[in-house]
């Protein structure tokens, strides 16, 4: 167990299993590329992002998925969208909610971002 004054983000009693962290073909490809090109980045991502941030009790995984998908669409990070759509569906987000999310984000991030995401999301649904 940690001692007083520890930084929670730096303490991981059990290292997350990366095979459970990155799910779906898109996320597997991202994990493989990171491990090959920047292994430390893959380790930090597994430990910090998925081992700590995604596990914090302040938000449900479902809510984190909605936030993540909205952010990826708004920032036009299209390569990450399919894996996080699959994760969102696995975390209980419905296709109707994803449709509302895309529509809502269009008016804050721009219709081109949302329109591009719609095609990517359609393909992600088809590959499930």
DSSP file (Angstrom, degrees, kcal/mol; ACC not computed):
  #  RESIDUE AA STRUCTURE BP1 BP2  ACC     N-H-->O    O-->H-N    N-H-->O    O-->H-N    TCO  KAPPA ALPHA  PHI   PSI    X-CA   Y-CA   Z-CA
    1    1 A X              0   0    0      0, 0.0     2,-0.0     0, 0.0     0, 0.0   0.000 360.0 360.0 360.0 153.8    0.0    0.0    0.0
    2    2 A X        -     0   0    0      1,-0.1     2,-0.2     9,-0.0     3,-0.1  -0.296 360.0-124.9 -72.3 158.4    1.1    3.6   -0.6
    3    3 A X    >   -     0   0    0      1,-0.2     3,-1.4    -2,-0.0    -1,-0.1  -0.508  45.0 -69.3 -94.6 170.0    2.5    5.8    2.2
    4    4 A X  T 3  S+     0   0    0      1,-0.2    -1,-0.2    -2,-0.2     0, 0.0  -0.293 120.0  25.8 -58.9 140.2    1.2    9.2    3.1
    5    5 A X  T 3  S+     0   0    0      1,-0.2    -1,-0.2    -3,-0.1     2,-0.0   0.536  85.3 147.3  85.6   7.0    1.8   11.8    0.5
    6    6 A X    <   -     0   0    0     -3,-1.4     2,-0.7     1,-0.1    -1,-0.2  -0.329  53.1-117.8 -72.3 158.9    1.9    9.5   -2.4
    7    7 A X    >>  -     0   0    0      1,-0.1     3,-2.2    -2,-0.0     4,-0.6  -0.888  18.7-148.7 -96.9 113.5    0.7   10.6   -5.9
    8    8 A X  G >4 S+     0   0    0     -2,-0.7     3,-1.0     1,-0.3    -1,-0.1   0.811  94.4  60.9 -54.9 -33.7   -2.2    8.3   -6.8
    9    9 A X  G 34 S+     0   0    0      1,-0.3    -1,-0.3    -3,-0.1    44,-0.1   0.730 105.5  48.9 -68.2 -18.9   -1.4    8.4  -10.5
   10   10 A X  G <4 S+     0   0    0     -3,-2.2     2,-0.6     1,-0.1    -1,-0.3   0.534  97.0  79.9 -96.6  -7.2    2.0    6.9   -9.8
   11   11 A X    <<  +     0   0    0     -3,-1.0     2,-0.4    -4,-0.6    -1,-0.1  -0.894  46.2 163.4-109.2 120.3    0.8    4.0   -7.7
   12   12 A X        -     0   0    0     -2,-0.6     3,-0.1     1,-0.1    40,-0.0  -0.873  17.5-171.2-135.6 101.7   -0.6    0.9   -9.3
   13   13 A X  S    S+     0   0    0     -2,-0.4     2,-0.4     1,-0.2    -1,-0.1   0.835  85.4  27.9 -62.9 -31.0   -0.7   -2.2   -7.2
   14   14 A X  S    S-     0   0    0     37,-0.1     2,-0.3     3,-0.0    -1,-0.2  -0.988  86.0-129.4-132.2 123.0   -1.7   -4.3  -10.2
   15   15 A X        -     0   0    0     -2,-0.4    32,-0.1    -3,-0.1     3,-0.0  -0.537  35.7-109.6 -70.6 132.0   -0.6   -3.3  -13.7
   16   16 A X        -     0   0    0     -2,-0.3     2,-0.7    30,-0.1    -1,-0.1  -0.253  27.6-111.6 -61.1 148.0   -3.6   -3.3  -16.1
   17   17 A X    >>  -     0   0    0      1,-0.2     3,-1.7    -3,-0.1     4,-1.2  -0.738  22.2-152.0 -80.1 113.3   -3.8   -6.1  -18.7
   18   18 A X  H 3> S+     0   0    0     -2,-0.7     4,-2.2     1,-0.3    -1,-0.2   0.768  92.9  64.2 -61.7 -24.0   -3.3   -4.3  -22.0
   19   19 A X  H 34 S+     0   0    0      1,-0.2    -1,-0.3     2,-0.2    -2,-0.0   0.765 107.9  41.5 -69.9 -23.2   -5.4   -6.9  -23.8
   20   20 A X  H <4 S+     0   0    0     -3,-1.7    -1,-0.2     3,-0.1    -2,-0.2   0.661 113.9  54.7 -91.5 -19.8   -8.4   -5.8  -21.7
   21   21 A X  H  < S+     0   0    0     -4,-1.2     2,-0.8     1,-0.2    -2,-0.2   0.958 106.3  45.9 -79.2 -54.7   -7.6   -2.1  -22.1
   22   22 A X  S  < S-     0   0    0     -4,-2.2     2,-0.3     5,-0.1    -1,-0.2  -0.823  78.2-179.2 -95.3 110.8   -7.4   -1.8  -25.8
   23   23 A X     >  +     0   0    0     -2,-0.8     4,-0.6    60,-0.1    64,-0.2  -0.846  38.3  26.1-115.2 148.9  -10.3   -3.5  -27.4
   24   24 A X  H  > S-     0   0    0     -2,-0.3     4,-2.3     3,-0.2     5,-0.2   0.060  95.1 -73.5  87.0 160.1  -11.3   -4.0  -31.0
   25   25 A X  H  > S+     0   0    0      1,-0.2     4,-2.4     2,-0.2     5,-0.2   0.886 129.1  52.8 -58.3 -42.8   -9.1   -4.0  -34.1
   26   26 A X  H  > S+     0   0    0      1,-0.2     4,-2.0     2,-0.2    -1,-0.2   0.917 112.9  42.8 -62.5 -43.9   -8.5   -0.2  -34.1
   27   27 A X  H  X S+     0   0    0     -4,-0.6     4,-2.5     2,-0.2    -1,-0.2   0.837 111.7  54.8 -74.0 -31.3   -7.3   -0.2  -30.5
   28   28 A X  H  X S+     0   0    0     -4,-2.3     4,-2.6     2,-0.2    -2,-0.2   0.916 108.9  48.8 -64.8 -42.3   -5.2   -3.3  -31.0
   29   29 A X  H  X S+     0   0    0     -4,-2.4     4,-2.6     2,-0.2    -2,-0.2   0.920 111.5  49.3 -62.1 -44.7   -3.5   -1.6  -33.9
   30   30 A X  H  X S+     0   0    0     -4,-2.0     4,-2.5     2,-0.2    -2,-0.2   0.915 112.0  48.3 -61.7 -43.5   -2.9    1.5  -31.8
   31   31 A X  H  X S+     0   0    0     -4,-2.5     4,-2.8     2,-0.2     5,-0.2   0.927 112.1  49.0 -63.0 -45.4   -1.5   -0.6  -29.0
   32   32 A X  H  X S+     0   0    0     -4,-2.6     4,-2.2     2,-0.2    -2,-0.2   0.920 112.2  48.0 -61.4 -44.8    0.8   -2.6  -31.3
   33   33 A X  H  X S+     0   0    0     -4,-2.6     4,-3.0     2,-0.2     5,-0.5   0.928 113.3  47.7 -62.5 -45.0    2.1    0.6  -32.9
   34   34 A X  H  X S+     0   0    0     -4,-2.5     4,-2.3     1,-0.2     8,-0.4   0.925 112.2  48.9 -62.4 -44.4    2.8    2.2  -29.6
   35   35 A X  H  < S+     0   0    0     -4,-2.8     4,-0.3     1,-0.2    -1,-0.2   0.862 116.9  42.8 -65.1 -34.2    4.5   -0.8  -28.2
   36   36 A X  H  < S+     0   0    0     -4,-2.2     3,-0.2    -5,-0.2    -2,-0.2   0.920 127.9  26.2 -76.4 -44.9    6.7   -1.1  -31.3
   37   37 A X  H  < S+     0   0    0     -4,-3.0     2,-0.2     1,-0.2    -3,-0.2   0.881 139.8  13.0 -89.6 -42.0    7.6    2.6  -31.7
   38   38 A X    >X  +     0   0    0     -4,-2.3     4,-1.9    -5,-0.5     3,-0.5  -0.630  63.2 173.8-139.2  75.7    7.3    4.0  -28.2
   39   39 A X  H 3> S+     0   0    0     -4,-0.3     4,-2.2     1,-0.3     5,-0.1   0.827  81.7  55.0 -58.2 -33.8    7.1    1.2  -25.6
   40   40 A X  H 3> S+     0   0    0      2,-0.2     4,-2.9     1,-0.2    -1,-0.3   0.903 106.0  52.3 -66.4 -39.1    7.3    3.6  -22.7
   41   41 A X  H <> S+     0   0    0     -3,-0.5     4,-2.7    -7,-0.2    -2,-0.2   0.914 109.1  50.3 -60.3 -42.7    4.3    5.6  -24.1
   42   42 A X  H  X S+     0   0    0     -4,-1.9     4,-2.3    -8,-0.4    -2,-0.2   0.911 112.6  47.1 -61.4 -42.3    2.3    2.3  -24.3
   43   43 A X  H  X S+     0   0    0     -4,-2.2     4,-2.8     2,-0.2     5,-0.2   0.932 113.5  46.5 -65.2 -46.5    3.2    1.5  -20.7
   44   44 A X  H  X>S+     0   0    0     -4,-2.9     4,-3.3     2,-0.2     5,-0.7   0.901 112.8  50.7 -64.2 -40.5    2.3    5.0  -19.4
   45   45 A X  I  X>S+     0   0    0     -4,-2.7     5,-2.1    -5,-0.2     4,-0.5   0.933 113.0  45.6 -62.3 -46.1   -1.0    4.9  -21.4
   46   46 A X  I  <>S+     0   0    0     -4,-2.3     5,-0.9    -5,-0.2    -2,-0.2   0.936 121.1  38.4 -61.8 -46.7   -1.9    1.5  -19.9
   47   47 A X  I  <5S+     0   0    0     -4,-2.8    -2,-0.2     3,-0.2    -3,-0.2   0.939 128.7  26.2 -72.3 -48.0   -0.9    2.4  -16.4
   48   48 A X  I  X>S+     0   0    0     -4,-3.3     5,-2.7    -5,-0.2     4,-1.2   0.967 127.4  33.7 -86.7 -57.5   -2.1    6.0  -16.2
   49   49 A X  I  <XS+     0   0    0     -5,-0.7     5,-2.6    -4,-0.5     6,-0.2   0.978 135.4  21.2 -66.7 -56.1   -5.0    6.5  -18.7
   50   50 A X  I  4<S+     0   0    0     -5,-2.1    -3,-0.2     3,-0.2    -1,-0.2   0.776 128.1  47.6 -87.8 -25.8   -6.6    3.1  -18.5
   51   51 A X  T  4<S+     0   0    0     -5,-0.9    -3,-0.2    -6,-0.4    -2,-0.2   0.736 133.0   7.4 -85.3 -23.3   -5.2    1.9  -15.1
   52   52 A X  T >X5S+     0   0    0     -4,-1.2     3,-0.8    -6,-0.1     4,-0.8   0.706 127.0  45.8-121.0 -62.6   -6.1    5.1  -13.2
   53   53 A X  G >4<S+     0   0    0     -5,-2.7     3,-1.1     1,-0.3    -3,-0.2   0.920 116.7  44.6 -57.8 -49.8   -8.1    7.7  -15.1
   54   54 A X  G 34<S+     0   0    0     -5,-2.6    -1,-0.3     1,-0.2    -4,-0.1   0.702 114.8  51.8 -67.9 -17.8  -10.7    5.3  -16.5
   55   55 A X  G <4 S+     0   0    0     -3,-0.8    -1,-0.2    -6,-0.2    -2,-0.2   0.474  78.5 119.0 -98.4  -3.7  -11.0    3.6  -13.1
   56   56 A X    X<  -     0   0    0     -3,-1.1     3,-0.7    -4,-0.8    -4,-0.0  -0.348  64.3-134.1 -65.1 145.0  -11.6    6.6  -11.0
   57   57 A X  T 3  S+     0   0    0      1,-0.2    -1,-0.1     3,-0.0    -3,-0.0   0.570  86.9  86.2 -79.1  -8.9  -14.9    6.5   -9.1
   58   58 A X  T 3  S+     0   0    0      1,-0.1     2,-0.3     2,-0.0    -1,-0.2   0.758  98.7  25.2 -68.1 -24.9  -16.0   10.1  -10.0
   59   59 A X  S <  S-     0   0    0     -3,-0.7    -1,-0.1    -5,-0.0     2,-0.1  -0.983  84.2-115.3-135.4 147.9  -17.6    9.2  -13.3
   60   60 A X     >  -     0   0    0     -2,-0.3     4,-2.5     1,-0.1     5,-0.2  -0.395  30.2-114.1 -73.5 159.8  -19.0    5.9  -14.6
   61   61 A X  H  > S+     0   0    0      1,-0.2     4,-2.3     2,-0.2     5,-0.1   0.854 119.4  57.9 -61.5 -33.5  -17.3    4.2  -17.5
   62   62 A X  H  > S+     0   0    0      2,-0.2     4,-2.0     1,-0.2    -1,-0.2   0.940 108.5  43.8 -60.8 -48.2  -20.4    5.0  -19.5
   63   63 A X  H  > S+     0   0    0      1,-0.2     4,-2.4     2,-0.2    -2,-0.2   0.900 111.9  53.2 -64.9 -41.0  -20.1    8.7  -18.9
   64   64 A X  H  X S+     0   0    0     -4,-2.5     4,-2.7     1,-0.2    -1,-0.2   0.885 107.6  52.7 -61.3 -37.5  -16.3    8.6  -19.6
   65   65 A X  H  X S+     0   0    0     -4,-2.3     4,-2.8     2,-0.2     5,-0.3   0.924 108.4  49.3 -64.4 -43.7  -17.1    6.9  -22.9
   66   66 A X  H  X S+     0   0    0     -4,-2.0     4,-2.3     1,-0.2    -2,-0.2   0.929 113.9  46.2 -59.8 -45.2  -19.6    9.7  -23.9
   67   67 A X  H  X S+     0   0    0     -4,-2.4     4,-2.5     2,-0.2    -2,-0.2   0.921 113.4  49.2 -63.3 -44.5  -17.0   12.3  -23.0
   68   68 A X  H  X S+     0   0    0     -4,-2.7     4,-2.7     2,-0.2    -2,-0.2   0.930 111.9  46.8 -63.6 -47.1  -14.2   10.6  -24.8
   69   69 A X  H  X S+     0   0    0     -4,-2.8     4,-2.3     1,-0.2     5,-0.2   0.924 113.3  49.6 -62.6 -43.9  -16.2   10.1  -28.0
   70   70 A X  H  X S+     0   0    0     -4,-2.3     4,-2.6    -5,-0.3    -1,-0.2   0.917 112.8  47.5 -60.6 -42.8  -17.4   13.7  -28.0
   71   71 A X  H  X S+     0   0    0     -4,-2.5     4,-2.4     2,-0.2    -2,-0.2   0.915 110.6  50.9 -65.6 -43.6  -13.8   14.9  -27.5
   72   72 A X  H  <>S+     0   0    0     -4,-2.7     5,-2.8     2,-0.2     4,-0.3   0.896 112.8  46.6 -61.7 -40.1  -12.5   12.7  -30.2
   73   73 A X  H ><5S+     0   0    0     -4,-2.3     3,-1.2     3,-0.2    -2,-0.2   0.947 113.2  48.7 -65.3 -48.1  -15.1   14.0  -32.7
   74   74 A X  H 3<5S+     0   0    0     -4,-2.6    -2,-0.2     1,-0.3    -1,-0.2   0.854 115.4  43.5 -62.6 -35.9  -14.5   17.6  -31.7
   75   75 A X  T 3<5S-     0   0    0     -4,-2.4    -1,-0.3    -5,-0.2    -2,-0.2   0.415 110.0-122.7 -90.1   1.7  -10.7   17.3  -32.0
   76   76 A X  T < 5 +     0   0    0     -3,-1.2     2,-1.2    -4,-0.3    -3,-0.2   0.894  55.0 156.2  58.3  43.2  -11.1   15.3  -35.3
   77   77 A X    >>< +     0   0    0     -5,-2.8     3,-1.5     1,-0.2     4,-0.6  -0.561   8.9 165.5 -94.9  67.4   -9.1   12.4  -33.9
   78   78 A X  H >>  +     0   0    0     -2,-1.2     4,-0.6     1,-0.3     3,-0.6   0.754  62.9  64.1 -63.6 -29.3  -10.8   10.0  -36.4
   79   79 A X  H 34 S+     0   0    0      1,-0.2     4,-0.3    -3,-0.2    -1,-0.3   0.775 105.6  45.9 -66.4 -25.1   -8.3    7.1  -35.9
   80   80 A X  H <> S+     0   0    0     -3,-1.5     4,-1.7     1,-0.1    -1,-0.2   0.617  92.2  83.2 -90.9 -14.9   -9.4    6.7  -32.3
   81   81 A X  H <X S+     0   0    0     -4,-0.6     4,-2.4    -3,-0.6     5,-0.2   0.915  84.9  52.7 -62.6 -48.2  -13.2    6.9  -32.9
   82   82 A X  H  X S+     0   0    0     -4,-0.6     4,-2.2     1,-0.2     5,-0.2   0.925 111.0  46.3 -57.7 -46.2  -13.9    3.3  -33.9
   83   83 A X  H  > S+     0   0    0     -4,-0.3     4,-2.0     1,-0.2    -1,-0.2   0.888 115.4  46.3 -62.6 -38.5  -12.3    1.7  -30.9
   84   84 A X  H  X S+     0   0    0     -4,-1.7     4,-2.4     2,-0.2    -1,-0.2   0.775 108.0  56.2 -78.9 -24.9  -13.9    4.2  -28.5
   85   85 A X  H  X S+     0   0    0     -4,-2.4     4,-2.6     2,-0.2     5,-0.2   0.936 110.0  46.3 -65.2 -45.8  -17.3    3.7  -30.2
   86   86 A X  H  X S+     0   0    0     -4,-2.2     4,-2.4    -5,-0.2    -2,-0.2   0.915 113.3  48.8 -61.9 -42.2  -17.0    0.0  -29.5
   87   87 A X  H  X S+     0   0    0     -4,-2.0     4,-1.7     2,-0.2    -1,-0.2   0.910 110.1  52.2 -63.1 -41.5  -15.9    0.7  -25.9
   88   88 A X  H  <>S+     0   0    0     -4,-2.4     5,-2.6     2,-0.2    -2,-0.2   0.929 110.2  47.6 -61.0 -45.8  -18.9    3.1  -25.5
   89   89 A X  H ><5S+     0   0    0     -4,-2.6     3,-1.5     1,-0.2    -1,-0.2   0.914 111.8  50.3 -61.7 -42.1  -21.3    0.4  -26.7
   90   90 A X  H 3<5S+     0   0    0     -4,-2.4    -1,-0.2     1,-0.3    -2,-0.2   0.802 107.4  55.7 -64.6 -28.1  -19.7   -2.1  -24.3
   91   91 A X  T 3<5S-     0   0    0     -4,-1.7    -1,-0.3    -5,-0.2    -2,-0.2   0.325 128.7 -95.1 -88.8   7.8  -20.0    0.4  -21.5
   92   92 A X  T < 5S+     0   0    0     -3,-1.5     2,-0.3     1,-0.3    -3,-0.2   0.473  75.7 142.3  98.6   2.0  -23.8    0.7  -22.1
   93   93 A X      < -     0   0    0     -5,-2.6    -1,-0.3    -6,-0.2     2,-0.2  -0.608  44.2-136.3 -74.4 135.9  -24.1    3.8  -24.3
   94   94 A X     >  -     0   0    0     -2,-0.3     4,-2.1     1,-0.1     5,-0.2  -0.497  16.8-116.0 -91.9 162.4  -26.8    3.2  -26.9
   95   95 A X  H  > S+     0   0    0      1,-0.2     4,-2.3     2,-0.2     5,-0.1   0.859 118.1  56.0 -62.6 -35.3  -26.7    3.9  -30.6
   96   96 A X  H  > S+     0   0    0      2,-0.2     4,-2.0     1,-0.2    -1,-0.2   0.901 107.4  48.5 -63.5 -40.0  -29.5    6.5  -30.1
   97   97 A X  H  > S+     0   0    0      2,-0.2     4,-2.5     1,-0.2    -2,-0.2   0.883 109.6  51.9 -67.9 -37.5  -27.3    8.3  -27.5
   98   98 A X  H  X S+     0   0    0     -4,-2.1     4,-2.6     2,-0.2    -2,-0.2   0.898 107.9  52.8 -64.7 -39.1  -24.4    8.3  -29.9
   99   99 A X  H  X S+     0   0    0     -4,-2.3     4,-2.2     2,-0.2    -2,-0.2   0.919 110.8  46.7 -60.7 -43.5  -26.6    9.8  -32.5
  100  100 A X  H  X S+     0   0    0     -4,-2.0     4,-2.8     2,-0.2    -2,-0.2   0.895 110.7  52.8 -64.6 -40.0  -27.6   12.6  -30.1
  101  101 A X  H  X S+     0   0    0     -4,-2.5     4,-2.9     2,-0.2     5,-0.2   0.940 109.7  48.0 -60.3 -48.3  -24.0   13.1  -29.1
  102  102 A X  H  X S+     0   0    0     -4,-2.6     4,-1.7     1,-0.2    -2,-0.2   0.917 113.7  47.7 -59.9 -44.4  -22.9   13.5  -32.8
  103  103 A X  H  X S+     0   0    0     -4,-2.2     4,-0.7     2,-0.2    -1,-0.2   0.920 114.0  46.7 -62.7 -44.7  -25.8   15.9  -33.4
  104  104 A X  H >< S+     0   0    0     -4,-2.8     3,-1.0     1,-0.2     4,-0.4   0.934 111.4  50.2 -64.2 -47.2  -24.9   17.9  -30.3
  105  105 A X  H >X>S+     0   0    0     -4,-2.9     4,-3.6     1,-0.2     3,-1.5   0.827  97.8  70.2 -62.7 -31.7  -21.2   18.1  -31.0
  106  106 A X  H 3X5S+     0   0    0     -4,-1.7     4,-1.1     1,-0.3    -1,-0.2   0.851  98.5  49.2 -54.6 -36.0  -21.9   19.3  -34.6
  107  107 A X  H <<5S+     0   0    0     -3,-1.0    -1,-0.3    -4,-0.7    -2,-0.2   0.578 120.7  34.5 -84.8  -9.3  -23.0   22.6  -33.2
  108  108 A X  H <45S+     0   0    0     -3,-1.5    -2,-0.2    -4,-0.4    -1,-0.2   0.703 131.6  26.8-109.8 -32.8  -20.0   23.1  -31.0
  109  109 A X  H  <5S-     0   0    0     -4,-3.6    -3,-0.2     1,-0.1     4,-0.2   0.605 118.3 -92.0-106.7 -16.4  -17.2   21.5  -33.0
  110  110 A X     X< -     0   0    0     -4,-1.1     4,-1.7    -5,-0.7     3,-0.3  -0.032  24.8 -98.6 114.0 142.2  -18.6   21.9  -36.5
  111  111 A X  H  > S+     0   0    0      1,-0.2     4,-3.3     2,-0.2     5,-0.3   0.878 117.4  60.0 -61.8 -40.0  -20.7   20.0  -38.9
  112  112 A X  H  > S+     0   0    0      1,-0.2     4,-2.3     2,-0.2    -1,-0.2   0.909 106.1  48.1 -57.8 -40.2  -17.6   18.7  -40.9
  113  113 A X  H  > S+     0   0    0     -3,-0.3     4,-2.1     2,-0.2    -1,-0.2   0.935 115.9  43.7 -62.3 -45.7  -16.2   17.0  -37.8
  114  114 A X  H  X S+     0   0    0     -4,-1.7     4,-2.2     2,-0.2    -2,-0.2   0.893 112.8  51.6 -68.4 -40.1  -19.6   15.4  -37.0
  115  115 A X  H  X S+     0   0    0     -4,-3.3     4,-1.4     2,-0.2    -1,-0.2   0.915 111.3  47.4 -64.6 -42.5  -20.3   14.4  -40.6
  116  116 A X  H  X S+     0   0    0     -4,-2.3     4,-1.6    -5,-0.3    -1,-0.2   0.918 111.8  51.1 -62.4 -42.9  -16.9   12.7  -40.8
  117  117 A X  H  X S+     0   0    0     -4,-2.1     4,-3.1     1,-0.2     5,-0.2   0.867 101.9  61.6 -63.1 -36.7  -17.5   10.9  -37.5
  118  118 A X  H  X S+     0   0    0     -4,-2.2     4,-2.5     1,-0.2    -1,-0.2   0.913 105.7  45.8 -58.5 -43.7  -20.9    9.7  -38.7
  119  119 A X  H  X S+     0   0    0     -4,-1.4     4,-1.9     2,-0.2    -1,-0.2   0.896 113.8  48.5 -66.0 -39.7  -19.3    7.7  -41.5
  120  120 A X  H  X S+     0   0    0     -4,-1.6     4,-2.0     2,-0.2    -2,-0.2   0.900 112.3  48.8 -66.0 -41.2  -16.7    6.3  -39.1
  121  121 A X  H  X S+     0   0    0     -4,-3.1     4,-2.6     2,-0.2    -2,-0.2   0.907 107.8  54.5 -66.5 -42.1  -19.3    5.4  -36.6
  122  122 A X  H  X S+     0   0    0     -4,-2.5     4,-2.1    -5,-0.2    -1,-0.2   0.925 110.1  47.4 -55.8 -45.1  -21.5    3.7  -39.2
  123  123 A X  H  X S+     0   0    0     -4,-1.9     4,-1.6     1,-0.2    -1,-0.2   0.873 109.3  53.3 -65.4 -37.2  -18.4    1.5  -40.2
  124  124 A X  H  < S+     0   0    0     -4,-2.0     4,-0.5     1,-0.2    -1,-0.2   0.906 109.2  49.1 -64.1 -41.0  -17.7    0.7  -36.5
  125  125 A X  H >< S+     0   0    0     -4,-2.6     3,-1.2     1,-0.2    -2,-0.2   0.921 110.0  51.8 -61.9 -42.8  -21.3   -0.5  -36.1
  126  126 A X  H 3< S+     0   0    0     -4,-2.1    -1,-0.2     1,-0.3    -2,-0.2   0.808 107.8  51.9 -65.5 -29.7  -21.0   -2.6  -39.2
  127  127 A X  T 3<        0   0    0     -4,-1.6    -1,-0.3     1,-0.2    -2,-0.2   0.496 360.0 360.0 -88.1  -2.1  -17.8   -4.3  -38.0
  128  128 A X    <         0   0    0     -3,-1.2    -1,-0.2    -4,-0.5    -2,-0.1   0.488 360.0 360.0 -76.5 360.0  -19.3   -5.3  -34.6
